C-alpha cells in the first residue's frame, strides 16, 4: 500500500485488490498485465476477477513514460520530481469487454499491424526488416518499433533509410530504430551486413525477409546472376545462412519470408521433374520479367518450408506470407505498364498500413 500511496493510487476497490505477491503493471500501449513474483510469471487476466484491463486516457500533466536499462516501463513525475513503476492511470482503468474467442482470432483486409500488436510489448526484442525504407517493409518496421522492439532497417539506399528512421522517431522519439546498409544484389554486401550485425553483440528474434524487385528488364548482378532471382531469393537465402547461429542462440526466434500467390503460376522443374537451374537464373533470351518474379517467389516458399523443418527443433520458426492480392505498393515502379495496372486496381486493394507483415505471437 505504501507504493500505491506514493503513486497516488491508495484508493482501490476491494474486488480488484491483488493477492499477496502480485503486482499490476502496464505495457507501453496501455494494457494492464499482472506479475506474480512468487511463481515468477505474468498474465493478462486479473488473478481474482479474471478480467482484462487497459488504462484510459493520456498521462497526467507533468508525467512522462520512460524505459529502464532492463526494458521495464517506469514513470517520471516532473512536477514533484519523483519516479515510480506504477502507471498513474491505473486508478482509471477500464475493462476490456471483448469476449475471449472460442477459435483463433481472424483478421481481414482492413486489419492494421497496430491492431494485431495491440497489447504486445516487444521491449528487449531485436527485429531486422529488409527493404524497410518504404511500403509494407516500412510499416512493419514502424509497428515493431512503436511496440518497443529494437528495429534495424536493412536497406540498399541509406538516404531513404535514414529518412524512414526519422519518420518513425517522429512518431515516438524514444523508439529504438536504426538503419544499416544491405544490398541484396551484391553478395559481398550481404556478408558485410551480417558481420556488422554480429559485431553489435545483440540477439536476433525476428528477421523479416521483405525486400524484393519486380518487372525489371533482364540484367546480371556483379555476382553474375539474374537480378530478380538474386534480390528476391538468393540474397535472403545467404543472409539467413549467415545469421542462422544468431537466430538459434536467440530462440525462440522466427524468420518471415515475404512470398506471393504468384508462386502458383510457374515451375522450376524440367520435363523429367528435376530442378532446372537454368530457370532460376535465365539468359536474356529466356527471360520474362513476370515469370522470373513468380519463380523467385516459389523459391521463397520452398526455402521457408525447409528452413522451418531444419530449425524449428532449435526454437526458430519460419513462415512464408502472401501480403495481399494486387496490393498497392511501389514494387511495380520498374515498368509503366505495371504502374498503370496497379493504379487502376488501387481502389480494390489493401492499404499499406493494413498490409504489414507482423504476427501477434509470443516470444
N, C-alpha and C positions, 0 to 999 in steps of 0.2 A: 504493500500500500504506500510505502514511502516513495517508491519510484513513481507510482501513479500520481501521488500528490505533487511530486516535483514537476511532473509534466502537466499538472492541472487537470488530471483525469480521475480524481479520487471519488467523484460522484458516479458510481457504477450501479447497474441493475443486478440484483442478486441472481437472476436467472442466467445472466451472462458471466457471472463470476467464475474465473478459471480455477480448476483444481490445483492443489499444490504441485509445483514443479513445471507448470505450464507458463508460456509467455506468448503474448499477442504481438505479431509483427506485421509489417506491410511491405508489399513489393513496390518497385518504382512507379508502376502504373496504378497503384491504389488498391490492390486486392489484399485482403487480410488473410494471413495464414498463422498457424499455431505451432509453436516449438515445444516439444516435450523434452525437457532437459534430463529427465530420469532415464528415458529409453533412447535418447538422442535421435529423435525423428521429428519430422514436420508433417503437417496435413492441412488441407484447406478447410475442413469442417470443424466447427466449434466442438470441443470434446464433450460438452454437456448437451447442447441443443441440436447438434448435427447440422446447423445452418452455415451457409457460406455468406461472407460479408465483404463489402468494399467501403472505402471511405468516400464521403460525399464532399464535393467542392474543392476549392484550392486551399493551399496552406494559409494560415492566418497571416496578417500583415507583419512583416519583420522576420518571418521564418523562411528557412531555405533547407532544401534536401541535399545531403552530401553522401559520399560513399567512403568508408574507411579502407585501410590497406588490405583488409580481409574480404572486401567486397560487400560488407554489410551496410545497409542504409542507416544513416542517422540524421538528426535534425538539429539545426542551429537557430537559436532564438537571438537574433542580433540586437534586439531592443534590450533584453535583460542579460545579454552576454552569457548564455548557457547552452549546453548541448544535451541531447537525450536520444536514446534509441527508440523511444516511443513516439509514434506519429501523433501530433497534437489533434489530428482529425479523428482519432479513434473514439472520441466522445460523440461523434456524429456519424457513426457507421449506418449503412442501410443494408437490409437483407438482399441477397441475390435470390430472387424468387423463381429463377429458372428451374424447372423440374429436371432431375437427372435423367438423361435419355436412357431408354432401355436398349438402344442399339448405338453403334458408333456414330459420333457426330458427323453429319453430312454438310458439305459446303457446295455452293453453286458458283456460277459465273460472276456474281456480284460480291462474293466474299472477299474481303481485303486481308492482307497479311497481318495488319494490326488487329483485326478481329480474331484471326487464328491464334495469334500470340497473346491475346488478352489474358492477363493474369500470370503470364510466364515471366520468370526472372532469369536472364541469361548472364548475370553477373559472374565473372570468372571464366566464362567460355570464350574460346578463340575461334573465329569464323573467317575463312578465306573465300571470297567470291570472285571468280574470273569474269572479265568483261563487265565490271560493276560501275563504269562511269556513266551508263545510260540504260534506258529500257528496264526490263524486269530484273537485270542484274543490280541496277542501282536501287530499285525499290526493295529488293531482297536484302541488300546490304544495309539500307536505311532502317528497315524494320528490325533487323537483328540489333543494330547499334542503339536504337531507341529503347530496346528492352535490356540493355546493359551489357551486351556482348562486346568483346574487343574484336573489331571487324577490320580486315585487311582487304582493300580493293586492289586486285591484281589486274593491271591494265597495261596495254601497249602504249597508249598516248598519256603521258604523265601530266600534261597540261589539263586535259579534260578530267583526268582522275583527281587532280588537286582541286579542281572546281567542284567535283562531286563531293569530295571531303568537306569543302566549305559549306555546301548546301546542307549536308547532314548536321554539321556543327551549328548551322544557323537555326536548326530546329531544336537542338539540345546542345548547349555549349560544353557540356561535360561528357558527351559521347566519346568513347574510345575508338577512334577510327583513323586509319592511315592508308596511304597508297604506296604500292610497290610495283616496280616495272616487271611486266611479263608479256613477252611477245611469243605467242604460240606458234607463229610461223618460223621461228628460229629456235631449234632445239638447244642451242647454247644458252639462249635467254632463259629457257625453262630451267636448265641446270643452275644458272646463276640465281634465279629466283629461289629455288629450293635451298641452295647454300645460304643465301641471305636470310631466309626464313629460319633455318635451323640455327643460325648464329644468334637469333634472338632468344634462344633457350626458353621458348614458350610451348605449351601444348597445342594441339590442333583437334578441336572437337567436331567441326563441320567444315567440309570442303565442298563448295558448290561449283561444279564444272559447267559454267553457263555460257562463256564466250563462244561465238560462232560467226561464220560468214555465210553469205547466201547469194546465189546468182552471180558469182564472179566470172569474168572471162577466164579462159584457161591460162594458167601460169604455174611456174615451178618456184618453190621456195629455195632459199640458199642451200637447203639440205638436199635439193634435187627431187622433192616430192610435190605432187599436185597440191595446190594451196588449200582447197576446201577440205581435202582429206586430212592434211596435217593440222590445220587450225581447229577443225571441228572434232577430230577424234585423236589423232596420234599425239598431238601436243598435250592433251589432257591425260591420255594414257601414260605418257612419260612422266608427267607431273605427279600423278598418283603413285607411280612406282618409286619416285624419288622421296616422296613424303610418307610412304607406307609405314616405315618404322615409327615415325612420329605419331601417326594415327593410332597405331596399335598401343603405343605407350600411353596415349591419351584416352583409351577406351573407358567408358562407352563413347564411340565416335561414329560419324556417318559421312558418307560421300553421296552427294546428289548430282546426278548426271542429267543434263537437260537434253532430251531427245525430241522426237516428233512423231506424230501419227504417220507422217510420210514415209517412215521406215517400212511400212507395209507394201509400198509400191515399187519395190526393187528386189534384187537378189545379188549376192556376191559369189554365188557358186557357178561353176561351169556346167555344161550339159551332162557331165558324169556325176554331178553332185559334190564335187570337190571345190575347195576355196580357190577362186581365180584371183590371184594377186594383181593381175593387170587391170581388174575392175576397180581396185581400191585407189590406185594412182595412175589413171589412164593417160595415154598420149593425147596430143592435141586433136588428132583425127577422130579419136574415140570418145571425146569429151562432150558431155551435155550438162550444163550447169545444174539443172533441176535433178538429174539422175545422180550427179556427184553428191549433191546435198542429201538426197534420200539414202544413199549408200553410207554416208558418214553417220547419219542418224541410226541406221541399222547397226553399225559398228558400236555406237554408243550403248545400245541396249544389250548387245552380246557381251560387251565389256563389263557393264554394270552387273549383269547376272552372274558372270564368272567371278567378278571381284567379290560379290556377296557370298558366293559359295566358298571361296577361299578364306575370306577374312572374318566372316560372321562368327566362327568359333572363337576368334580372338577379340570379340567385342566391337568389331567395326562392321556396320551395315552399309549396304549400297542400294540406292533406289534410282531408277530412271523415270523421269517425269515428262509428260507432254503438257506444255504450257497453255495450249488452247488453240482451237481451230481458227485459222486466219487471224490470229492475234495481231493487233496493230502495234508495230514497233518499227525501229529504223533498220532492221535486219535486211530490208528489201532495197536499201539505198543504192546498191551497185548497178541497177538497171531500171530505166524509166518505165518499162512495161510493167514490172512488178510493183513499182511505186504507184502506178495508176490503178492496178488491180487492188492493192491493199487500201488505197484511198477510197475506192468505191465500196469496199467491204467494211470500212471502218464503223459505220453505224450499227453493224451486226456483230461486232467483236467485243471482247472483254477489254476493260480499261487496263492500263499498265499497273495501277495500284492494286487491282483485284487479281492480277496475274502473277504476282511474285511468288518465288519458289521456297516458301518456308513451311516447316511442319511443326505442329504443336507437341512434339514428343518430349518425353522427359530424358534427362541425362543423369 
